[in-house]
Amino acid sequence: MRTHVRHVLVCTGPRCDVDGVPAHAMFRRLGEMIDARPDIKVKRTRAQCFMVCKEAPIMVVYPEGVWYHRVDEKALERIVTEHLEGGREVSELVFHRLLEGDVCPAENTEGCDQDDLV
């Protein structure tokens, strides 16, 4: 196993993602992106279901404990470039943080607890 400083977990369904097809494609694409950037030292792992179903596909980055949702190709590119390479989370895609719980972006507060606003 290569040395890594971050571990990315990818939920591949099947509960919230029809047959897991988009999530499996994202997992493969993430592998390609990591392999193209050997300096970022990231390990990826496929997980079957996180039981949170928050607008899949879902991806978690540790050790930060940042949970991303709605991870499509464009979002994945931003997460890899900004978070995994640059060390800055992509806040508008985050729905949960370790030790903080669920978060809601300030621009979309519908259905959010006021304590969860960022």
C-alpha positions in Angstrom: 0.0 0.0 0.0 1.2 3.5 -0.9 1.9 6.0 1.9 -1.1 8.3 2.3 -2.1 11.3 4.4 -5.8 11.3 3.5 -8.4 8.5 3.1 -11.4 9.0 0.9 -14.4 6.7 1.3 -16.9 6.5 -1.5 -20.5 5.3 -0.9 -21.5 3.0 -3.8 -25.1 2.4 -2.6 -27.3 0.7 -3.5 -30.0 2.5 -1.4 -29.8 6.0 -2.9 -28.0 5.4 -6.1 -29.8 3.2 -8.8 -27.6 0.1 -9.1 -24.7 2.2 -7.8 -23.7 3.0 -11.4 -22.9 6.8 -10.9 -21.1 6.1 -7.6 -19.0 3.3 -9.1 -18.1 5.5 -12.1 -17.1 8.3 -9.7 -15.0 5.8 -7.7 -13.1 4.7 -10.9 -12.7 8.3 -12.0 -11.3 9.3 -8.5 -8.7 6.5 -8.9 -7.7 7.9 -12.3 -7.4 11.4 -10.8 -5.4 10.2 -7.8 -3.0 8.1 -10.1 -2.5 11.2 -12.2 -1.4 13.2 -9.1 1.0 11.0 -7.1 2.1 13.8 -4.8 -1.3 14.0 -3.1 -0.9 10.7 -1.2 -4.5 9.7 -1.0 -6.0 6.2 -0.5 -9.6 5.6 -1.7 -12.0 2.9 -0.4 -15.3 1.8 -1.7 -18.1 1.4 0.9 -21.5 -0.2 0.3 -23.8 2.1 2.2 -23.4 5.0 4.6 -27.1 4.9 5.5 -27.4 8.7 5.2 -28.9 9.1 1.7 -28.2 12.8 1.3 -28.2 13.4 -2.4 -25.8 10.7 -3.6 -23.1 10.0 -4.6 -21.5 10.7 -1.2 -17.7 10.9 -0.5 -16.0 11.3 2.9 -12.4 12.7 3.3 -10.4 11.7 6.4 -8.7 12.7 8.6 -10.7 15.9 8.3 -14.0 14.1 8.5 -15.6 16.1 5.7 -18.7 14.5 4.1 -19.5 15.6 0.5 -22.8 15.0 -1.3 -24.0 15.5 -4.9 -20.5 14.4 -6.2 -20.7 14.5 -10.0 -17.8 14.9 -12.4 -17.5 18.7 -11.8 -17.7 18.4 -8.0 -15.2 15.6 -8.0 -12.7 17.7 -10.0 -13.2 20.5 -7.4 -12.8 18.2 -4.4 -9.6 16.6 -5.8 -8.1 20.0 -6.9 -9.2 22.2 -4.0 -9.4 19.7 -1.0 -7.0 16.8 -1.8 -4.4 18.9 -3.5 -5.0 22.3 -2.0 -6.1 21.4 1.5 -9.3 23.5 1.4 -12.7 21.9 1.6 -15.3 22.7 -1.0 -17.8 24.1 1.5 -20.9 24.3 -0.7 -20.8 20.5 -1.2 -20.3 19.6 2.5 -23.3 18.3 4.4 -21.6 16.9 7.5 -18.3 17.5 9.4 -16.7 15.3 12.0 -17.3 16.7 15.6 -19.8 19.3 14.2 -22.6 17.2 12.7 -24.8 18.2 9.8 -24.3 21.6 8.3 -26.4 23.7 6.0 -25.0 26.3 3.6 -26.1 29.8 4.4 -27.6 30.3 0.9 -29.9 27.2 1.3 -31.5 27.1 4.8 -34.8 25.4 3.9 -35.2 22.4 6.3 -32.1 23.3 8.3 -31.8 23.7 12.1 -30.6 27.2 12.7 -27.7 25.8 14.7 -26.5 24.0 11.6 -26.0 27.1 9.4 -22.4 27.8 8.2 
